């Protein structure tokens, strides 16, 4: 049975949530325009999770070659 990579899904979710937009009658707006520190924290979390994702993929790849 193949293990699911939780780092991949959490990285994608944080990254997409960081780039989220809202739509209203006035147009399209970035979700975090009033609170940019939240977007910065989400961006940093995305980068950290991306590093964990690649490290985990490397470990899984080396284990599968044995």
PQR file of N, CA, C, O and H, with PARSE charges and radii, in Angstrom:
ATOM      1  N   UNK A   1       0.837  -1.178   0.000 -0.4000 1.5000
ATOM      2  CA  UNK A   1       0.000   0.000   0.000 -0.0000 2.0000
ATOM      3  C   UNK A   1       0.886   1.247   0.000  0.5500 1.7000
ATOM      4  O   UNK A   1       1.837   1.334   0.777 -0.5500 1.4000
ATOM      5  N   UNK A   2       0.582   2.190  -0.852 -0.4000 1.5000
ATOM      6  CA  UNK A   2       1.378   3.402  -0.978 -0.0000 2.0000
ATOM      7  C   UNK A   2       0.965   4.419   0.088  0.5500 1.7000
ATOM      8  O   UNK A   2      -0.221   4.670   0.300 -0.5500 1.4000
ATOM      9  H   UNK A   2      -0.191   2.119  -1.483  0.4000 1.0000
ATOM     10  N   UNK A   3       1.971   4.999   0.756 -0.4000 1.5000
ATOM     11  CA  UNK A   3       1.699   6.014   1.774 -0.0000 2.0000
ATOM     12  C   UNK A   3       1.375   7.341   1.093  0.5500 1.7000
ATOM     13  O   UNK A   3       1.947   7.671   0.054 -0.5500 1.4000
ATOM     14  H   UNK A   3       2.935   4.795   0.583  0.4000 1.0000
ATOM     15  N   UNK A   4       0.469   8.085   1.677 -0.4000 1.5000
ATOM     16  CA  UNK A   4       0.139   9.413   1.163 -0.0000 2.0000
ATOM     17  C   UNK A   4       1.065  10.434   1.797  0.5500 1.7000
ATOM     18  O   UNK A   4       1.378  10.356   2.985 -0.5500 1.4000
ATOM     19  H   UNK A   4       0.005   7.817   2.521  0.4000 1.0000
ATOM     20  N   UNK A   5       1.496  11.389   0.993 -0.4000 1.5000
ATOM     21  CA  UNK A   5       2.416  12.405   1.464 -0.0000 2.0000
ATOM     22  C   UNK A   5       1.619  13.604   1.982  0.5500 1.7000
ATOM     23  O   UNK A   5       1.062  14.374   1.200 -0.5500 1.4000
ATOM     24  H   UNK A   5       1.242  11.453   0.028  0.4000 1.0000
ATOM     25  N   UNK A   6       1.572  13.753   3.301 -0.4000 1.5000
ATOM     26  CA  UNK A   6       0.833  14.858   3.904 -0.0000 2.0000
ATOM     27  C   UNK A   6       1.539  16.187   3.721  0.5500 1.7000
ATOM     28  O   UNK A   6       0.903  17.240   3.770 -0.5500 1.4000
ATOM     29  H   UNK A   6       2.025  13.128   3.936  0.4000 1.0000
ATOM     30  N   UNK A   7       2.850  16.151   3.511 -0.4000 1.5000
ATOM     31  CA  UNK A   7       3.567  17.393   3.262 -0.0000 2.0000
ATOM     32  C   UNK A   7       3.139  18.014   1.941  0.5500 1.7000
ATOM     33  O   UNK A   7       3.060  19.237   1.825 -0.5500 1.4000
ATOM     34  H   UNK A   7       3.367  15.296   3.471  0.4000 1.0000
ATOM     35  N   UNK A   8       2.863  17.179   0.944 -0.4000 1.5000
ATOM     36  CA  UNK A   8       2.455  17.698  -0.357 -0.0000 2.0000
ATOM     37  C   UNK A   8       1.119  18.431  -0.249  0.5500 1.7000
ATOM     38  O   UNK A   8       0.984  19.551  -0.741 -0.5500 1.4000
ATOM     39  H   UNK A   8       2.927  16.185   1.038  0.4000 1.0000
ATOM     40  N   UNK A   9       0.146  17.813   0.384 -0.4000 1.5000
ATOM     41  CA  UNK A   9      -1.169  18.434   0.467 -0.0000 2.0000
ATOM     42  C   UNK A   9      -1.156  19.687   1.336  0.5500 1.7000
ATOM     43  O   UNK A   9      -1.823  20.669   1.009 -0.5500 1.4000
ATOM     44  H   UNK A   9       0.256  16.903   0.784  0.4000 1.0000
ATOM     45  N   UNK A  10      -0.411  19.667   2.430 -0.4000 1.5000
ATOM     46  CA  UNK A  10      -0.358  20.858   3.283 -0.0000 2.0000
ATOM     47  C   UNK A  10       0.422  21.996   2.615  0.5500 1.7000
ATOM     48  O   UNK A  10       0.083  23.165   2.799 -0.5500 1.4000
ATOM     49  H   UNK A  10       0.130  18.869   2.696  0.4000 1.0000
ATOM     50  N   UNK A  11       1.466  21.663   1.838 -0.4000 1.5000
ATOM     51  CA  UNK A  11       2.205  22.691   1.109 -0.0000 2.0000
ATOM     52  C   UNK A  11       1.321  23.358   0.071  0.5500 1.7000
ATOM     53  O   UNK A  11       1.289  24.584  -0.033 -0.5500 1.4000
ATOM     54  H   UNK A  11       1.741  20.713   1.689  0.4000 1.0000
ATOM     55  N   UNK A  12       0.608  22.555  -0.690 -0.4000 1.5000
ATOM     56  CA  UNK A  12      -0.274  23.114  -1.712 -0.0000 2.0000
ATOM     57  C   UNK A  12      -1.394  23.941  -1.098  0.5500 1.7000
ATOM     58  O   UNK A  12      -1.754  24.995  -1.621 -0.5500 1.4000
ATOM     59  H   UNK A  12       0.634  21.559  -0.605  0.4000 1.0000
ATOM     60  N   UNK A  13      -1.943  23.462   0.009 -0.4000 1.5000
ATOM     61  CA  UNK A  13      -3.036  24.177   0.658 -0.0000 2.0000
ATOM     62  C   UNK A  13      -2.561  25.531   1.202  0.5500 1.7000
ATOM     63  O   UNK A  13      -3.243  26.539   1.017 -0.5500 1.4000
ATOM     64  H   UNK A  13      -1.651  22.605   0.434  0.4000 1.0000
ATOM     65  N   UNK A  14      -1.409  25.565   1.866 -0.4000 1.5000
ATOM     66  CA  UNK A  14      -0.887  26.836   2.392 -0.0000 2.0000
ATOM     67  C   UNK A  14      -0.520  27.786   1.257  0.5500 1.7000
ATOM     68  O   UNK A  14      -0.789  28.985   1.331 -0.5500 1.4000
ATOM     69  H   UNK A  14      -0.855  24.746   2.017  0.4000 1.0000
ATOM     70  N   UNK A  15       0.092  27.247   0.211 -0.4000 1.5000
ATOM     71  CA  UNK A  15       0.484  28.090  -0.909 -0.0000 2.0000
ATOM     72  C   UNK A  15      -0.697  28.703  -1.624  0.5500 1.7000
ATOM     73  O   UNK A  15      -0.687  29.893  -1.942 -0.5500 1.4000
ATOM     74  H   UNK A  15       0.311  26.273   0.151  0.4000 1.0000
ATOM     75  N   UNK A  16      -1.709  27.907  -1.878 -0.4000 1.5000
ATOM     76  CA  UNK A  16      -2.888  28.430  -2.552 -0.0000 2.0000
ATOM     77  C   UNK A  16      -3.675  29.387  -1.654  0.5500 1.7000
ATOM     78  O   UNK A  16      -4.248  30.365  -2.134 -0.5500 1.4000
ATOM     79  H   UNK A  16      -1.717  26.940  -1.619  0.4000 1.0000
ATOM     80  N   UNK A  17      -3.701  29.104  -0.366 -0.4000 1.5000
ATOM     81  CA  UNK A  17      -4.401  29.990   0.563 -0.0000 2.0000
ATOM     82  C   UNK A  17      -3.677  31.327   0.675  0.5500 1.7000
ATOM     83  O   UNK A  17      -4.310  32.362   0.883 -0.5500 1.4000
ATOM     84  H   UNK A  17      -3.236  28.310   0.024  0.4000 1.0000
ATOM     85  N   UNK A  18      -2.358  31.306   0.538 -0.4000 1.5000
ATOM     86  CA  UNK A  18      -1.574  32.551   0.554 -0.0000 2.0000
ATOM     87  C   UNK A  18      -1.896  33.420  -0.658  0.5500 1.7000
ATOM     88  O   UNK A  18      -1.831  34.647  -0.577 -0.5500 1.4000
ATOM     89  H   UNK A  18      -1.845  30.464   0.369  0.4000 1.0000
ATOM     90  N   UNK A  19      -2.238  32.801  -1.766 -0.4000 1.5000
ATOM     91  CA  UNK A  19      -2.529  33.521  -3.006 -0.0000 2.0000
ATOM     92  C   UNK A  19      -4.029  33.667  -3.275  0.5500 1.7000
ATOM     93  O   UNK A  19      -4.430  33.908  -4.414 -0.5500 1.4000
ATOM     94  H   UNK A  19      -2.291  31.805  -1.832  0.4000 1.0000
ATOM     95  N   UNK A  20      -4.848  33.526  -2.255 -0.4000 1.5000
ATOM     96  CA  UNK A  20      -6.307  33.544  -2.418 -0.0000 2.0000
ATOM     97  C   UNK A  20      -6.825  34.938  -2.764  0.5500 1.7000
ATOM     98  O   UNK A  20      -6.264  35.947  -2.338 -0.5500 1.4000
ATOM     99  H   UNK A  20      -4.523  33.330  -1.330  0.4000 1.0000
ATOM    100  N   UNK A  21      -7.890  34.972  -3.534 -0.4000 1.5000
ATOM    101  CA  UNK A  21      -8.532  36.215  -3.945 -0.0000 2.0000
ATOM    102  C   UNK A  21     -10.012  36.176  -3.591  0.5500 1.7000
ATOM    103  O   UNK A  21     -10.608  35.105  -3.478 -0.5500 1.4000
ATOM    104  H   UNK A  21      -8.346  34.152  -3.880  0.4000 1.0000
ATOM    105  N   UNK A  22     -10.595  37.359  -3.419 -0.4000 1.5000
ATOM    106  CA  UNK A  22     -12.030  37.467  -3.211 -0.0000 2.0000
ATOM    107  C   UNK A  22     -12.628  38.234  -4.389  0.5500 1.7000
ATOM    108  O   UNK A  22     -11.960  39.048  -5.026 -0.5500 1.4000
ATOM    109  H   UNK A  22     -10.111  38.229  -3.511  0.4000 1.0000
ATOM    110  N   UNK A  23     -13.870  37.960  -4.655 -0.4000 1.5000
ATOM    111  CA  UNK A  23     -14.565  38.598  -5.765 -0.0000 2.0000
ATOM    112  C   UNK A  23     -15.799  39.308  -5.222  0.5500 1.7000
ATOM    113  O   UNK A  23     -16.550  38.739  -4.430 -0.5500 1.4000
ATOM    114  H   UNK A  23     -14.412  37.299  -4.137  0.4000 1.0000
ATOM    115  N   UNK A  24     -16.007  40.554  -5.650 -0.4000 1.5000
ATOM    116  CA  UNK A  24     -17.214  41.279  -5.290 -0.0000 2.0000
ATOM    117  C   UNK A  24     -17.583  42.207  -6.446  0.5500 1.7000
ATOM    118  O   UNK A  24     -16.993  42.132  -7.523 -0.5500 1.4000
ATOM    119  H   UNK A  24     -15.397  41.016  -6.294  0.4000 1.0000
ATOM    120  N   UNK A  25     -18.549  43.069  -6.218 -0.4000 1.5000
ATOM    121  CA  UNK A  25     -19.011  43.960  -7.285 -0.0000 2.0000
ATOM    122  C   UNK A  25     -17.949  44.977  -7.712  0.5500 1.7000
ATOM    123  O   UNK A  25     -17.986  45.471  -8.839 -0.5500 1.4000
ATOM    124  H   UNK A  25     -19.029  43.130  -5.342  0.4000 1.0000
ATOM    125  N   UNK A  26     -17.015  45.288  -6.832 -0.4000 1.5000
ATOM    126  CA  UNK A  26     -15.973  46.252  -7.146 -0.0000 2.0000
ATOM    127  C   UNK A  26     -14.802  45.635  -7.896  0.5500 1.7000
ATOM    128  O   UNK A  26     -13.983  46.366  -8.452 -0.5500 1.4000
ATOM    129  H   UNK A  26     -16.984  44.886  -5.916  0.4000 1.0000
ATOM    130  N   UNK A  27     -14.701  44.310  -7.927 -0.4000 1.5000
ATOM    131  CA  UNK A  27     -13.627  43.645  -8.656 -0.0000 2.0000
ATOM    132  C   UNK A  27     -13.002  42.510  -7.863  0.5500 1.7000
ATOM    133  O   UNK A  27     -13.599  41.949  -6.944 -0.5500 1.4000
ATOM    134  H   UNK A  27     -15.367  43.717  -7.475  0.4000 1.0000
ATOM    135  N   UNK A  28     -11.782  42.197  -8.254 -0.4000 1.5000
ATOM    136  CA  UNK A  28     -11.033  41.115  -7.626 -0.0000 2.0000
ATOM    137  C   UNK A  28     -10.049  41.722  -6.630  0.5500 1.7000
ATOM    138  O   UNK A  28      -9.349  42.686  -6.940 -0.5500 1.4000
ATOM    139  H   UNK A  28     -11.297  42.652  -9.001  0.4000 1.0000
ATOM    140  N   UNK A  29     -10.006  41.144  -5.429 -0.4000 1.5000
ATOM    141  CA  UNK A  29      -9.127  41.658  -4.385 -0.0000 2.0000
ATOM    142  C   UNK A  29      -8.366  40.503  -3.756  0.5500 1.7000
ATOM    143  O   UNK A  29      -8.894  39.405  -3.583 -0.5500 1.4000
ATOM    144  H   UNK A  29     -10.575  40.361  -5.177  0.4000 1.0000
ATOM    145  N   UNK A  30      -7.096  40.782  -3.415 -0.4000 1.5000
ATOM    146  CA  UNK A  30      -6.298  39.810  -2.687 -0.0000 2.0000
ATOM    147  C   UNK A  30      -6.873  39.655  -1.288  0.5500 1.7000
ATOM    148  O   UNK A  30      -7.182  40.650  -0.633 -0.5500 1.4000
ATOM    149  H   UNK A  30      -6.667  41.674  -3.555  0.4000 1.0000
ATOM    150  N   UNK A  31      -7.020  38.432  -0.827 -0.4000 1.5000
ATOM    151  CA  UNK A  31      -7.673  38.167   0.450 -0.0000 2.0000
ATOM    152  C   UNK A  31      -6.947  38.826   1.626  0.5500 1.7000
ATOM    153  O   UNK A  31      -7.587  39.197   2.610 -0.5500 1.4000
ATOM    154  H   UNK A  31      -6.769  37.623  -1.359  0.4000 1.0000
ATOM    155  N   UNK A  32      -5.636  38.975   1.541 -0.4000 1.5000
ATOM    156  CA  UNK A  32      -4.847  39.455   2.666 -0.0000 2.0000
ATOM    157  C   UNK A  32      -4.420  40.914   2.525  0.5500 1.7000
ATOM    158  O   UNK A  32      -3.420  41.310   3.124 -0.5500 1.4000
ATOM    159  H   UNK A  32      -5.116  38.673   0.742  0.4000 1.0000
ATOM    160  N   UNK A  33      -5.136  41.718   1.762 -0.4000 1.5000
ATOM    161  CA  UNK A  33      -4.716  43.110   1.558 -0.0000 2.0000
ATOM    162  C   UNK A  33      -4.756  43.930   2.849  0.5500 1.7000
ATOM    163  O   UNK A  33      -3.988  44.883   2.985 -0.5500 1.4000
ATOM    164  H   UNK A  33      -5.948  41.397   1.276  0.4000 1.0000
ATOM    165  N   UNK A  34      -5.622  43.589   3.790 -0.4000 1.5000
ATOM    166  CA  UNK A  34      -5.713  44.333   5.049 -0.0000 2.0000
ATOM    167  C   UNK A  34      -4.826  43.758   6.144  0.5500 1.7000
ATOM    168  O   UNK A  34      -4.563  44.429   7.142 -0.5500 1.4000
ATOM    169  H   UNK A  34      -6.245  42.815   3.680  0.4000 1.0000
ATOM    170  N   UNK A  35      -4.365  42.526   5.972 -0.4000 1.5000
ATOM    171  CA  UNK A  35      -3.515  41.893   6.997 -0.0000 2.0000
ATOM    172  C   UNK A  35      -2.392  41.109   6.306  0.5500 1.7000
ATOM    173  O   UNK A  35      -2.430  39.883   6.213 -0.5500 1.4000
ATOM    174  H   UNK A  35      -4.579  41.980   5.162  0.4000 1.0000
ATOM    175  N   UNK A  36      -1.407  41.846   5.833 -0.4000 1.5000
ATOM    176  CA  UNK A  36      -0.298  41.238   5.110 -0.0000 2.0000
ATOM    177  C   UNK A  36       0.579  40.317   5.954  0.5500 1.7000
ATOM    178  O   UNK A  36       1.159  39.388   5.391 -0.5500 1.4000
ATOM    179  H   UNK A  36      -1.376  42.843   5.909  0.4000 1.0000
ATOM    180  N   UNK A  37       0.716  40.510   7.273 -0.4000 1.5000
ATOM    181  CA  UNK A  37       1.536  39.559   8.051 -0.0000 2.0000
ATOM    182  C   UNK A  37       1.031  38.119   7.972  0.5500 1.7000
ATOM    183  O   UNK A  37       1.825  37.180   8.034 -0.5500 1.4000
ATOM    184  H   UNK A  37       0.245  41.264   7.731  0.4000 1.0000
ATOM    185  N   UNK A  38      -0.261  37.942   7.839 -0.4000 1.5000
ATOM    186  CA  UNK A  38      -0.795  36.585   7.701 -0.0000 2.0000
ATOM    187  C   UNK A  38      -0.312  35.954   6.409  0.5500 1.7000
ATOM    188  O   UNK A  38       0.030  34.771   6.386 -0.5500 1.4000
ATOM    189  H   UNK A  38      -0.906  38.705   7.789  0.4000 1.0000
ATOM    190  N   UNK A  39      -0.279  36.723   5.340 -0.4000 1.5000
ATOM    191  CA  UNK A  39       0.210  36.213   4.063 -0.0000 2.0000
ATOM    192  C   UNK A  39       1.695  35.885   4.153  0.5500 1.7000
ATOM    193  O   UNK A  39       2.145  34.906   3.557 -0.5500 1.4000
ATOM    194  H   UNK A  39      -0.556  37.684   5.359  0.4000 1.0000
ATOM    195  N   UNK A  40       2.454  36.677   4.878 -0.4000 1.5000
ATOM    196  CA  UNK A  40       3.882  36.408   5.043 -0.0000 2.0000
ATOM    197  C   UNK A  40       4.094  35.123   5.823  0.5500 1.7000
ATOM    198  O   UNK A  40       4.948  34.313   5.464 -0.5500 1.4000
ATOM    199  H   UNK A  40       2.088  37.472   5.361  0.4000 1.0000
ATOM    200  N   UNK A  41       3.327  34.930   6.884 -0.4000 1.5000
ATOM    201  CA  UNK A  41       3.426  33.701   7.678 -0.0000 2.0000
ATOM    202  C   UNK A  41       3.035  32.487   6.830  0.5500 1.7000
ATOM    203  O   UNK A  41       3.690  31.447   6.898 -0.5500 1.4000
ATOM    204  H   UNK A  41       2.633  35.588   7.176  0.4000 1.0000
ATOM    205  N   UNK A  42       1.986  32.614   6.042 -0.4000 1.5000
ATOM    206  CA  UNK A  42       1.592  31.505   5.159 -0.0000 2.0000
ATOM    207  C   UNK A  42       2.668  31.218   4.113  0.5500 1.7000
ATOM    208  O   UNK A  42       2.910  30.059   3.778 -0.5500 1.4000
ATOM    209  H   UNK A  42       1.454  33.459   5.986  0.4000 1.0000
ATOM    210  N   UNK A  43       3.306  32.250   3.602 -0.4000 1.5000
ATOM    211  CA  UNK A  43       4.385  32.053   2.641 -0.0000 2.0000
ATOM    212  C   UNK A  43       5.576  31.340   3.261  0.5500 1.7000
ATOM    213  O   UNK A  43       6.147  30.439   2.647 -0.5500 1.4000
ATOM    214  H   UNK A  43       3.109  33.192   3.875  0.4000 1.0000
ATOM    215  N   UNK A  44       5.956  31.732   4.465 -0.4000 1.5000
ATOM    216  CA  UNK A  44       7.058  31.080   5.169 -0.0000 2.0000
ATOM    217  C   UNK A  44       6.702  29.629   5.481  0.5500 1.7000
ATOM    218  O   UNK A  44       7.535  28.737   5.318 -0.5500 1.4000
ATOM    219  H   UNK A  44       5.492  32.465   4.964  0.4000 1.0000
ATOM    220  N   UNK A  45       5.474  29.389   5.926 -0.4000 1.5000
ATOM    221  CA  UNK A  45       5.034  28.022   6.200 -0.0000 2.0000
ATOM    222  C   UNK A  45       5.060  27.180   4.927  0.5500 1.7000
ATOM    223  O   UNK A  45       5.404  26.000   4.975 -0.5500 1.4000
ATOM    224  H   UNK A  45       4.797  30.114   6.059  0.4000 1.0000
ATOM    225  N   UNK A  46       4.704  27.768   3.802 -0.4000 1.5000
ATOM    226  CA  UNK A  46       4.742  27.053   2.534 -0.0000 2.0000
ATOM    227  C   UNK A  46       6.164  26.649   2.186  0.5500 1.7000
ATOM    228  O   UNK A  46       6.398  25.524   1.743 -0.5500 1.4000
ATOM    229  H   UNK A  46       4.424  28.727   3.763  0.4000 1.0000
ATOM    230  N   UNK A  47       7.112  27.549   2.380 -0.4000 1.5000
ATOM    231  CA  UNK A  47       8.513  27.245   2.069 -0.0000 2.0000
ATOM    232  C   UNK A  47       9.053  26.145   2.983  0.5500 1.7000
ATOM    233  O   UNK A  47       9.754  25.244   2.522 -0.5500 1.4000
ATOM    234  H   UNK A  47       6.922  28.462   2.739  0.4000 1.0000
ATOM    235  N   UNK A  48       8.731  26.213   4.275 -0.4000 1.5000
ATOM    236  CA  UNK A  48       9.182  25.189   5.219 -0.0000 2.0000
ATOM    237  C   UNK A  48       8.573  23.828   4.871  0.5500 1.7000
ATOM    238  O   UNK A  48       9.274  22.817   4.863 -0.5500 1.4000
ATOM    239  H   UNK A  48       8.162  26.945   4.650  0.4000 1.0000
ATOM    240  N   UNK A  49       7.282  23.806   4.586 -0.4000 1.5000
ATOM    241  CA  UNK A  49       6.640  22.549   4.221 -0.0000 2.0000
ATOM    242  C   UNK A  49       7.175  22.003   2.894  0.5500 1.7000
ATOM    243  O   UNK A  49       7.239  20.788   2.707 -0.5500 1.4000
ATOM    244  H   UNK A  49       6.712  24.628   4.592  0.4000 1.0000
ATOM    245  N   UNK A  50       7.555  22.884   1.981 -0.4000 1.5000
ATOM    246  CA  UNK A  50       8.133  22.464   0.709 -0.0000 2.0000
ATOM    247  C   UNK A  50       9.470  21.748   0.937  0.5500 1.7000
ATOM    248  O   UNK A  50       9.756  20.739   0.292 -0.5500 1.4000
ATOM    249  H   UNK A  50       7.503  23.871   2.133  0.4000 1.0000
ATOM    250  N   UNK A  51      10.281  22.274   1.854 -0.4000 1.5000
ATOM    251  CA  UNK A  51      11.548  21.617   2.186 -0.0000 2.0000
ATOM    252  C   UNK A  51      11.287  20.239   2.785  0.5500 1.7000
ATOM    253  O   UNK A  51      11.938  19.265   2.410 -0.5500 1.4000
ATOM    254  H   UNK A  51      10.049  23.093   2.377  0.4000 1.0000
ATOM    255  N   UNK A  52      10.338  20.155   3.712 -0.4000 1.5000
ATOM    256  CA  UNK A  52       9.995  18.850   4.299 -0.0000 2.0000
ATOM    257  C   UNK A  52       9.473  17.877   3.248  0.5500 1.7000
ATOM    258  O   UNK A  52       9.786  16.687   3.293 -0.5500 1.4000
ATOM    259  H   UNK A  52       9.809  20.947   4.017  0.4000 1.0000
ATOM    260  N   UNK A  53       8.685  18.371   2.313 -0.4000 1.5000
ATOM    261  CA  UNK A  53       8.123  17.546   1.244 -0.0000 2.0000
ATOM    262  C   UNK A  53       9.240  16.938   0.405  0.5500 1.7000
ATOM    263  O   UNK A  53       9.228  15.737   0.132 -0.5500 1.4000
ATOM    264  H   UNK A  53       8.430  19.337   2.277  0.4000 1.0000
ATOM    265  N   UNK A  54      10.213  17.766  -0.009 -0.4000 1.5000
ATOM    266  CA  UNK A  54      11.315  17.260  -0.835 -0.0000 2.0000
ATOM    267  C   UNK A  54      12.206  16.291  -0.061  0.5500 1.7000
ATOM    268  O   UNK A  54      12.655  15.288  -0.616 -0.5500 1.4000
ATOM    269  H   UNK A  54      10.222  18.741   0.213  0.4000 1.0000
ATOM    270  N   UNK A  55      12.463  16.577   1.197 -0.4000 1.5000
ATOM    271  CA  UNK A  55      13.261  15.652   2.016 -0.0000 2.0000
ATOM    272  C   UNK A  55      12.544  14.316   2.179  0.5500 1.7000
ATOM    273  O   UNK A  55      13.166  13.259   2.074 -0.5500 1.4000
ATOM    274  H   UNK A  55      12.098  17.392   1.648  0.4000 1.0000
ATOM    275  N   UNK A  56      11.256  14.358   2.431 -0.4000 1.5000
ATOM    276  CA  UNK A  56      10.487  13.136   2.594 -0.0000 2.0000
ATOM    277  C   UNK A  56      10.451  12.344   1.288  0.5500 1.7000
ATOM    278  O   UNK A  56      10.536  11.116   1.309 -0.5500 1.4000
ATOM    279  H   UNK A  56      10.750  15.216   2.516  0.4000 1.0000
ATOM    280  N   UNK A  57      10.327  13.025   0.163 -0.4000 1.5000
ATOM    281  CA  UNK A  57      10.321  12.338  -1.125 -0.0000 2.0000
ATOM    282  C   UNK A  57      11.661  11.667  -1.387  0.5500 1.7000
ATOM    283  O   UNK A  57      11.708  10.573  -1.949 -0.5500 1.4000
ATOM    284  H   UNK A  57      10.258  14.023   0.146  0.4000 1.0000
ATOM    285  N   UNK A  58      12.744  12.311  -0.989 -0.4000 1.5000
ATOM    286  CA  UNK A  58      14.068  11.731  -1.165 -0.0000 2.0000
ATOM    287  C   UNK A  58      14.231  10.485  -0.302  0.5500 1.7000
ATOM    288  O   UNK A  58      14.794   9.487  -0.751 -0.5500 1.4000
ATOM    289  H   UNK A  58      12.706  13.200  -0.533  0.4000 1.0000
ATOM    290  N   UNK A  59      13.743  10.539   0.933 -0.4000 1.5000
ATOM    291  CA  UNK A  59      13.833   9.384   1.830 -0.0000 2.0000
ATOM    292  C   UNK A  59      13.010   8.221   1.286  0.5500 1.7000
ATOM    293  O   UNK A  59      13.473   7.080   1.292 -0.5500 1.4000
ATOM    294  H   UNK A  59      13.286  11.350   1.298  0.4000 1.0000
ATOM    295  N   UNK A  60      11.816   8.494   0.824 -0.4000 1.5000
ATOM    296  CA  UNK A  60      10.953   7.446   0.283 -0.0000 2.0000
ATOM    297  C   UNK A  60      11.582   6.833  -0.968  0.5500 1.7000
ATOM    298  O   UNK A  60      11.514   5.620  -1.167 -0.5500 1.4000
ATOM    299  H   UNK A  60      11.440   9.420   0.820  0.4000 1.0000
ATOM    300  N   UNK A  61      12.188   7.662  -1.804 -0.4000 1.5000
ATOM    301  CA  UNK A  61      12.822   7.176  -3.035 -0.0000 2.0000
ATOM    302  C   UNK A  61      13.995   6.252  -2.704  0.5500 1.7000
ATOM    303  O   UNK A  61      14.155   5.213  -3.343 -0.5500 1.4000
ATOM    304  H   UNK A  61      12.243   8.647  -1.642  0.4000 1.0000
ATOM    305  N   UNK A  62      14.820   6.616  -1.711 -0.4000 1.5000
ATOM    306  CA  UNK A  62      15.961   5.766  -1.352 -0.0000 2.0000
ATOM    307  C   UNK A  62      15.507   4.471  -0.707  0.5500 1.7000
ATOM    308  O   UNK A  62      16.141   3.434  -0.900 -0.5500 1.4000
ATOM    309  H   UNK A  62      14.690   7.461  -1.191  0.4000 1.0000
ATOM    310  N   UNK A  63      14.414   4.509   0.063 -0.4000 1.5000
ATOM    311  CA  UNK A  63      13.896   3.284   0.674 -0.0000 2.0000
ATOM    312  C   UNK A  63      13.308   2.338  -0.361  0.5500 1.7000
ATOM    313  O   UNK A  63      13.397   1.119  -0.217 -0.5500 1.4000
ATOM    314  H   UNK A  63      13.900   5.352   0.220  0.4000 1.0000
ATOM    315  N   UNK A  64      12.715   2.892  -1.390 -0.4000 1.5000
ATOM    316  CA  UNK A  64      12.095   2.037  -2.408 -0.0000 2.0000
ATOM    317  C   UNK A  64      13.143   1.386  -3.318  0.5500 1.7000
ATOM    318  O   UNK A  64      12.858   0.371  -3.954 -0.5500 1.4000
ATOM    319  H   UNK A  64      12.642   3.883  -1.507  0.4000 1.0000
ATOM    320  N   UNK A  65      14.340   1.954  -3.387 -0.4000 1.5000
ATOM    321  CA  UNK A  65      15.403   1.380  -4.214 -0.0000 2.0000
ATOM    322  C   UNK A  65      16.100   0.225  -3.533  0.5500 1.7000
ATOM    323  O   UNK A  65      16.787  -0.549  -4.200 -0.5500 1.4000
ATOM    324  H   UNK A  65      14.571   2.778  -2.870  0.4000 1.0000
ATOM    325  N   UNK A  66      15.951   0.081  -2.240 -0.4000 1.5000
ATOM    326  CA  UNK A  66      16.616  -1.012  -1.492 -0.0000 2.0000
ATOM    327  C   UNK A  66      15.947  -2.331  -1.728  0.5500 1.7000
ATOM    328  O   UNK A  66      16.375  -3.347  -1.180 -0.5500 1.4000
ATOM    329  H   UNK A  66      15.393   0.709  -1.698  0.4000 1.0000
TER
END
